[in-house]
Amino acid sequence: MGNGRLPVEVELDAHACLQCGYCNFVCPIQLLDGQGWESYRVRGKMYHLKRYSHPGFLGRIIGDRPKLSGEFVERVYNCTACGYCQIACHAGIRFNDRWEQLKEWFVEKGLGPLERHKALRSRVVAKHNPYDEPHERRGGWIPTEASRSANAEVLFFAGCTASYRQQRIARDTIRVLNAAGVEYDVLGEDEWCCGSPLIRTGQTDVVTNEEDGLVKHNLREFEKRGARAVVTACAGCFMTLSHNYQIYAGKHDFELYHMTQFIDKLITDGRLELRRPLMRRVAYHDPCHIGRHFGIYEEPRRILKAFPDSSYIELPRNRQNAQCCGAGGGFKIQFNDRAERLASLRVEEAVAAGAEVLVSACPFCVTNLSQGAKDAGIDLEVAELVSLVADSVS
């Protein structure tokens, strides 16, 4: 099925791969029943790509070239984009970038994306969000107490999940900004999907189109408001705005903060004081998109330790070694049951560590971990960090 040469960087890294297998032992996919085979693992996929690009002298003569079959494509999409393989890689391969490039190549060649991913594109094109919600309802979460400023210190990019599915996160962000006296504005209906679910599944044409692409639109709205700083509470949005937008549009001229970074800064600067204590033992789950990808580890922990009589505890696997919740990379969209199984494993780890609340800083993590707890029959509250902060300051 596969035709043509692989993207150059994918081919080069396929040959750079040492086949050591360290990545195999950290990939969350191998924790799933039936997905422990080598073909599901990073090493196996890289070996197949290497043989596809260079089948060897005899292979070229007799035409024995490996195929990029539908089964192989499905294996590549069996990935949560957690980045743990990058941490383990002795050759320094940036696997996340390579998988995204490969998926984009699959789409160009008509080999991808997978079936449930295809609907994402049509929804985002029609309604600027992946949830098939009316665009005119995007700003419906904005509370009446939002003190929007024409000369904003920061612009809050809510993201699709907080706008339509986890609206408490968006409203609690406003409560925190109000409590700190921050001058802010929100985009409301002028905000479009950042493009993360499309980028992770290789459907980048909607994101990068020069006329009406998501990157062009959102950056134009930032510029119209003279944004000096943009803050988002979504780890996926942060990853996309910080990393992918700079690939597509060059270095941006505004500061970008994840909400954990911004809250930590507000506390350090004396603009925000946590007043109400955490009444139960709280453990923190590191979202992959801000943790392993950007090293935002200490800011959320400093926030949790800043609560009066803090009852924060650390999970055994934390920071760069944290186990993925299973929601990222377009994995949950196509393989929901598998994603929730991974979430249930993380919830079980939190309970074993003595946590009464599992807190994260990503709406995808909160959604999937909540469902994982439910599926496992575990009575464990899953909370967003910004919501805990909002309850403490207002």
C-alpha positions, -999 to +999 in steps of 0.1 A: +000+000+000+027+025+010+041+045-019+069+070-021+097+080+001+092+087+038+096+123+051+133+129+053+135+134+091+114+102+097+137+082+075+169+096+091+157+088+126+145+053+116+182+047+108+194+065+139+173+042+161+197+019+180+170-008+185+180-008+222+144-012+233+145+012+263+114+030+248+095-003+248+095-005+286+080+030+292+053+032+264+019+031+280+004+011+251+023-020+262+003-020+295-028-029+276-040-064+270-033-075+234-011-045+227+022-058+241+034-071+207+066-056+192+045-042+163+027-019+188+060-007+203+082+022+193+112-001+185+091-023+162+076+006+143+110+022+138+124-011+125+096-015+100+101+021+088+138+015+084+132-017+063+106+001+043+130+030+034+160+007+028+150-029+022+186-039+015+203-051-017+185-084-021+152-068-011+155-042-039+165-069-065+136-093-057+111-066-048+108-078-013+099-044+003+079-042+035+044-027+030+029+002+050-003-017+054-035-006+071-024-027+101+009-008+104-009+026+100-032+015+129-002+007+150+013+042+145-020+057+156-018+036+187+001+063+205-009+088+232+018+113+222+030+112+259+067+116+249+079+090+274+098+073+246+117+105+240+129+106+276+141+070+274+157+073+239+196+071+240+197+085+204+178+116+213+150+110+187+121+134+189+095+107+184+065+129+188+075+152+160+083+121+138+050+104+145+032+137+136+052+140+104+045+104+095+007+107+102+007+138+080+024+118+053-002+090+057-030+115+052-013+129+020-009+093+007-045+083+015-033+058+042-048+078+071-062+090+094-083+064+111-121+063+108-131+083+139-104+109+133-119+118+099-150+133+116-127+157+135-118+175+103-153+181+091-164+193+125-135+218+129-140+231+094-177+236+099-179+247+135-143+255+146-144+228+173-141+190+174-172+185+195-197+194+167-211+222+190-225+254+175-198+280+171-221+307+184-222+290+218-184+290+222-185+320+246-215+307+265-193+298+295-182+334+301-196+344+335-213+377+342-186+386+367-159+385+340-141+419+341-129+421+305-104+448+297-097+466+265-061+471+277-056+435+289-025+423+307-032+388+294-055+372+269-072+340+281-074+313+254-100+289+268-098+261+243-125+238+230-127+214+259-131+241+285-155+261+263-179+232+257-172+202+280-153+213+311-167+248+315-160+249+352-123+251+343-128+282+322-151+299+348-127+291+376-098+306+356-118+338+355-124+336+393-086+333+398-078+362+375-105+384+392-091+375+427-056+386+416-068+418+400-054+409+366-065+429+336-076+403+311-097+396+280-112+365+264-118+357+228-152+342+231-167+335+197-136+349+180-116+319+193-112+289+171-099+254+179-061+256+183-058+226+160-043+201+184-065+171+176-059+177+139-022+180+142-019+149+164-038+129+137-020+143+107-047+165+094-027+197+092-042+213+061-070+229+081-045+242+106-019+257+083-041+270+054-028+306+046-063+320+039-086+306+067-064+282+087-067+279+125-031+293+130-038+323+108-071+331+125-061+327+161-028+347+157-048+374+139-072+377+168-043+379+193-028+407+172-060+426+170-062+427+207-026+437+211-019+406+233+013+409+252+007+376+270-016+347+264-026+322+291-043+289+287-055+263+312-054+235+286-021+215+283-030+206+247-036+242+237-003+251+254+016+225+235+001+236+202+005+273+206+040+270+220+054+243+198+034+238+166+024+274+159+061+284+159+068+256+133+040+270+111+042+307+117+076+315+133+084+328+167+054+347+183+058+381+198+038+375+229+045+356+261+027+323+265+018+308+299+001+277+310-022+286+339-001+268+364+029+290+354+008+321+357-007+312+390+027+304+404+039+338+392+009+355+408+016+339+441+054+346+440+046+383+431+023+386+461-008+392+439-026+360+449-029+344+483-044+309+489-066+312+520-086+280+524-068+247+530-070+215+511-092+193+534-081+160+519-048+143+507-041+155+472-018+139+446-008+156+414-009+139+379+016+155+355+000+161+321+023+149+293+019+180+272+032+204+298+053+180+318+076+158+296+072+182+266+079+215+285+093+206+319+065+223+338+069+202+369+076+224+399+051+252+393+020+231+400+037+215+430+046+249+444+010+259+441-003+228+459+023+233+487+012+269+490-022+260+504-026+265+541-019+232+559-011+216+526-019+179+524-001+173+491+015+138+485+036+127+456+028+097+434+055+071+429+057+078+392+060+115+388+075+144+367+093+130+336+085+094+347+047+100+352+024+075+336+002+090+308-036+092+315-042+079+279-062+108+265-037+124+241-025+121+205-060+114+191-058+080+209-089+085+230-110+096+200-103+063+182-096+039+210-117+052+239-119+019+259-081+016+257-076+052+268-099+047+298-081+015+308-049+035+310-066+061+331-079+035+355-044+022+360-033+057+370-062+061+393-053+028+410-018+041+415-031+073+432-054+053+455-025+030+465-004+060+473-031+072+497-046+100+476-082+112+483-081+136+454-062+133+421-056+167+406-042+176+372-038+207+351-053+196+318-090+192+309-083+161+288-066+144+318-094+154+341-120+140+317-102+107+311-091+101+347-127+108+359-140+081+335-111+058+344-121+060+381-157+053+372-149+023+350-127+009+378-154+014+404-131+036+424-145+064+445-118+090+439-124+127+431-105+140+401-101+178+401-085+205+381-058+225+398-072+259+388-105+249+404-089+241+437-071+275+436-104+293+427-121+277+457-093+288+480-091+325+469-128+334+463 
